[in-house]
Amino acid sequence: MTQLAPAGHSWLPRASCDASCVRSGASVAPQSIRVRLRVALRIALLLLLAPGLPLLGAPLPGRTHLQRAYCRLALRVLGVRITVSGSPIRNLRGVLVVSSHVSWLDIFAIGAVLPGSFVARADMFSGPATGIVARILQIIPIERTSLRRLPGVVDAVARRLRAGHTVVAFPEGTTWCGLAYGSFYPAMFQAAIDAARPVQPLRLTYHDIDGSVSTAPAFVGSDTLLRSVYRVVQVRRTIARVRVESLQLPGADRRALARRCQSAVRGPTETVGQGHGYALTA
């Protein structure tokens, strides 16, 4: 279950809105036979995909291509089609990838383009099964309620970058519904500066078939993972749009780097913090 940021920690990123932000993009009532069949088929296919998850962590030749293919297949099973535009992806070693954060679906959408290890909330992988998944996916856990542990996470990311690995982080520190966005916090950018490695901003948005922004994938507020997954699989089709923005050199100022990447990801028409949004410590 997702969890709101504790009120006593003023440093934790947060956003405010209500459940009206999240709506299903399904044009058919959820109780219809067609939607029920769609949900059943997609869940069955997801279960068939699950045994292949360990392959993502196996040191196999062509592992990156395997990760991309697996993530694209998972998206297709979920009813999500992905489009990629923007700058060409440079074949560099040791890149920090940053993006806005909407959903658990972000992992598959980004993994289909630039696979790497993710910085993720530690309590989401505290159980036996989820702990195994975290080890397979080489998750870098972050304790959002413990500020003193943050430098250790930044050091871990910097070590991965120096070793030539791709690391994906969500510098908003929260999930938003997709209709509004938060500021990029600078802490994680220090890892790129310490490792002297570039940062690749990605602009990630979700849309309905008609092109309007979809909030169905949003994993926010008091959502459970199962309820969020169900909302995604009942929609006939969701479009994940990934735009690759210009690669950013680290420089020496993490705040300036965070602002540059935020500007690259947001585009000229989006304003931070406007509209409806949700926050959680993810």
Summary of the structure (lengths in Angstrom):
residues: 282
radius of gyration: 18.0
end to end distance: 11.2
largest distance: 57.4
contacts: 912
relative contact order: 0.23
helix: 38%
strand: 14%
